């Protein structure tokens, strides 16, 4: 069989993810880590003492890798770097803790990481860099909000008596909106990967951004949208302090 020329293979390779896309992917990794810990902590399935350590170590390394991409000097980017440095510290500190205490340290990590992505995207647009992506014209205000909530790890789905439903925070993400995102290839469900809604209940399906959803959301972060909330606020809830993390490890 004739092999395609080498240069053709090179041109077929997808472009590397942008820093904003890497942050959104990192947020998803933190959500998956937290979900795994929640499932481990079920009363019927007591976790082994070190069940979470490999995942926590991988997260710490992944966060440090993203943190190392310093694009330019600015107060906003310095805040992003410091926030990521805190997340890496907390993920690393959680290795020495029980699964329950470790879960507390990374509880707000997805939100904090998405907030960092929002700040970085806004800075890139404010500086009018040529690398700023073209907004995905498939996304209305409702879809933008839903993608941001999914990125923060706020959306799960399930079914009961043959009827599908979603669970999310405010602003609510409706099942009809989720189906629309799935049809566009922007969102997907990880079956049974999220904790149950009540003690003894079945695991729920975590809704995650599909690769195309990461790219689409990254293209609209930092853009104003009248009458909507296309992304979470750039100031997330406070992360646990270093002193709190150290106290838990004793």
C-alpha positions as CSV (number, residue, x, y, z in Angstrom):
1,X,0.0,0.0,0.0
2,X,1.3,3.4,-0.9
3,X,2.2,5.5,2.1
4,X,1.2,9.2,2.1
5,X,4.0,11.7,2.0
6,X,5.4,12.9,5.3
7,X,4.4,16.5,4.8
8,X,0.8,15.4,4.2
9,X,0.8,13.7,7.6
10,X,2.2,16.8,9.2
11,X,-0.5,19.0,7.8
12,X,-3.2,16.6,9.0
13,X,-2.1,16.9,12.6
14,X,-4.5,18.9,14.8
15,X,-3.1,22.2,16.3
16,X,-1.9,22.0,19.9
17,X,-4.4,23.1,22.5
18,X,-4.2,26.8,23.4
19,X,-3.4,27.8,27.1
20,X,-7.2,28.5,27.6
21,X,-8.1,25.1,26.2
22,X,-5.5,23.5,28.5
23,X,-7.1,25.1,31.5
24,X,-10.5,23.9,30.6
25,X,-9.1,20.4,30.2
26,X,-7.4,20.7,33.5
27,X,-10.8,21.7,35.1
28,X,-12.3,18.5,33.7
29,X,-9.4,16.5,35.2
30,X,-10.1,17.9,38.6
31,X,-13.9,17.2,38.3
32,X,-13.1,13.5,37.4
33,X,-10.7,13.3,40.3
34,X,-13.4,14.7,42.7
35,X,-16.0,12.3,41.3
36,X,-13.7,9.3,41.8
37,X,-13.1,10.3,45.4
38,X,-16.9,10.7,46.0
39,X,-17.5,7.2,44.7
40,X,-14.7,5.9,46.8
41,X,-16.2,7.5,49.9
42,X,-19.5,5.7,49.6
43,X,-20.4,4.0,52.9
44,X,-20.7,0.6,51.1
45,X,-17.3,1.0,49.6
46,X,-14.7,2.2,52.1
47,X,-11.6,3.4,50.2
48,X,-8.1,2.0,50.7
49,X,-5.8,4.6,52.4
50,X,-3.8,5.4,49.2
51,X,-6.6,4.9,46.6
52,X,-6.4,8.6,45.5
53,X,-2.7,9.2,45.6
54,X,-1.8,8.4,42.0
55,X,-4.6,10.6,40.7
56,X,-3.6,13.5,43.0
57,X,0.0,13.3,41.9
58,X,-0.9,13.4,38.3
59,X,-3.1,16.4,38.9
60,X,-0.4,18.3,40.7
61,X,2.0,17.6,37.8
62,X,-0.6,18.6,35.2
63,X,-1.3,21.9,37.1
64,X,2.4,22.7,37.3
65,X,2.8,22.1,33.6
66,X,0.0,24.5,32.7
67,X,1.3,27.0,35.3
68,X,4.7,27.0,33.5
69,X,3.3,28.6,30.4
70,X,4.0,32.3,31.3
71,X,2.9,34.3,28.2
72,X,3.6,37.8,29.3
73,X,3.8,40.0,32.4
74,X,0.6,41.4,33.8
75,X,-1.2,41.6,37.1
76,X,-4.0,39.4,35.7
77,X,-1.7,36.7,34.5
78,X,0.2,36.8,37.8
79,X,-3.1,36.1,39.6
80,X,-3.7,33.1,37.3
81,X,-0.3,31.8,38.0
82,X,-0.7,32.2,41.7
83,X,-4.0,30.4,41.6
84,X,-2.6,27.5,39.7
85,X,0.3,27.3,42.1
86,X,-2.1,27.1,45.0
87,X,-4.0,24.3,43.2
88,X,-0.8,22.4,42.5
89,X,0.1,22.7,46.2
90,X,-3.3,21.5,47.4
91,X,-3.3,18.5,45.0
92,X,0.2,17.6,46.1
93,X,-0.7,18.0,49.8
94,X,-3.8,15.8,49.4
95,X,-1.5,12.8,48.7
96,X,-0.6,12.6,52.3
97,X,-4.2,12.8,53.6
98,X,-7.2,10.4,53.9
99,X,-9.5,10.3,50.9
100,X,-12.1,12.4,52.8
101,X,-9.7,15.2,53.7
102,X,-8.1,15.0,50.2
103,X,-11.6,15.6,48.7
104,X,-12.0,18.8,50.7
105,X,-8.7,20.3,49.3
106,X,-9.7,19.9,45.6
107,X,-13.4,20.6,46.0
108,X,-13.2,24.1,44.4
109,X,-10.5,23.3,42.0
110,X,-12.7,23.0,38.8
111,X,-14.3,26.4,39.5
112,X,-10.9,28.0,40.2
113,X,-9.4,26.6,37.0
114,X,-12.3,27.7,34.8
115,X,-12.0,31.2,36.5
116,X,-8.4,31.2,35.5
117,X,-9.3,30.4,31.9
118,X,-11.8,33.2,31.9
119,X,-9.2,35.7,33.1
120,X,-6.6,34.5,30.6
121,X,-9.1,34.6,27.7
122,X,-10.2,38.1,28.7
123,X,-6.5,39.3,28.8
124,X,-5.8,37.8,25.4
125,X,-8.8,39.6,23.9
126,X,-8.0,42.9,25.7
127,X,-4.6,42.9,24.2
128,X,-6.0,42.0,20.8
129,X,-3.6,39.2,20.1
130,X,-3.7,37.6,16.7
131,X,-4.1,34.3,18.5
132,X,-7.5,35.2,19.9
133,X,-9.9,32.6,18.5
134,X,-12.9,33.4,16.4
135,X,-16.1,33.0,18.4
136,X,-18.1,29.8,17.6
137,X,-21.2,31.2,15.9
138,X,-23.2,28.0,16.9
139,X,-23.3,29.2,20.5
140,X,-26.2,31.3,21.8
141,X,-26.3,32.7,25.3
142,X,-28.0,29.6,26.8
143,X,-25.4,27.3,25.2
144,X,-22.5,29.5,26.4
145,X,-23.8,29.4,30.0
146,X,-24.4,25.7,29.8
147,X,-20.9,24.9,28.6
148,X,-19.4,27.1,31.4
149,X,-21.5,25.3,34.0
150,X,-20.4,21.9,32.6
151,X,-16.8,23.0,32.6
152,X,-17.1,23.9,36.3
153,X,-18.3,20.4,37.0
154,X,-21.8,21.5,38.0
155,X,-24.0,19.3,35.7
156,X,-25.0,15.7,36.0
157,X,-27.7,13.7,34.2
158,X,-29.7,10.6,35.0
159,X,-33.1,9.0,34.2
160,X,-36.0,7.7,36.3
161,X,-39.1,5.8,35.1
162,X,-38.0,6.2,31.5
163,X,-37.6,10.0,31.8
164,X,-34.2,11.8,31.5
165,X,-33.3,14.8,33.7
166,X,-30.4,17.0,34.7
167,X,-29.2,18.3,38.0
168,X,-27.2,21.5,38.1
169,X,-26.7,24.7,40.0
170,X,-28.1,28.1,39.1
171,X,-28.3,28.9,36.3
172,X,-30.0,25.7,35.5
173,X,-29.0,23.6,32.6
174,X,-32.1,21.9,31.1
175,X,-32.2,18.5,29.5
176,X,-33.2,20.1,26.2
177,X,-30.1,22.3,26.3
178,X,-27.9,19.3,27.0
179,X,-29.4,17.3,24.2
180,X,-28.7,20.2,21.8
181,X,-25.1,20.4,22.9
182,X,-24.7,16.6,22.5
183,X,-26.2,16.8,19.0
184,X,-23.6,19.4,18.1
185,X,-20.8,17.2,19.6
186,X,-20.0,19.7,22.3
187,X,-20.9,17.7,25.4
188,X,-21.0,14.1,26.4
189,X,-22.0,12.0,29.4
190,X,-19.7,9.7,31.5
191,X,-22.1,7.0,32.6
192,X,-22.2,6.3,36.3
193,X,-19.2,8.4,37.1
194,X,-20.7,11.0,39.5
195,X,-21.9,10.5,43.1
196,X,-25.6,9.6,43.7
197,X,-28.1,12.3,44.5
198,X,-29.0,10.5,47.8
199,X,-27.5,7.9,50.1
200,X,-27.9,4.5,48.6
201,X,-28.9,5.9,45.2
202,X,-27.3,4.9,41.9
203,X,-24.4,6.9,40.5
204,X,-25.3,9.8,38.2
205,X,-23.8,10.6,34.8
206,X,-21.3,13.4,34.8
207,X,-21.7,15.8,31.9
208,X,-18.4,16.8,30.4
209,X,-17.2,19.0,27.6
210,X,-16.3,17.0,24.5
211,X,-13.1,18.0,22.8
212,X,-15.1,20.2,20.4
213,X,-16.9,21.7,23.4
214,X,-13.6,22.7,24.9
215,X,-12.6,24.5,21.7
216,X,-16.0,26.1,21.4
217,X,-16.1,27.4,25.0
218,X,-12.6,28.7,24.7
219,X,-13.6,30.7,21.7
220,X,-16.2,32.7,23.6
221,X,-14.6,33.1,27.0
222,X,-13.8,36.7,27.7
223,X,-16.6,38.0,25.4
224,X,-19.5,39.9,26.8
225,X,-23.0,38.5,26.2
226,X,-25.9,40.8,26.8
227,X,-28.4,39.4,29.3
228,X,-26.5,36.2,30.0
229,X,-23.7,34.8,32.0
230,X,-21.4,33.1,29.5
231,X,-18.8,32.2,32.1
232,X,-18.4,32.2,35.8
233,X,-17.0,35.2,37.7
234,X,-13.3,35.6,37.5
235,X,-13.0,35.6,41.3
236,X,-13.8,32.1,42.5
237,X,-14.7,31.0,46.0
238,X,-11.5,31.0,48.2
239,X,-9.4,27.9,48.0
240,X,-8.3,26.3,51.3
241,X,-5.2,28.1,52.6
242,X,-1.8,26.5,53.0
243,X,-2.2,26.6,56.7
244,X,-5.5,24.6,56.4
245,X,-3.9,22.1,54.1
246,X,-0.9,21.7,56.5
247,X,-3.3,21.3,59.5
248,X,-5.2,18.5,57.8
249,X,-2.0,16.6,57.0
250,X,-1.0,16.4,60.7
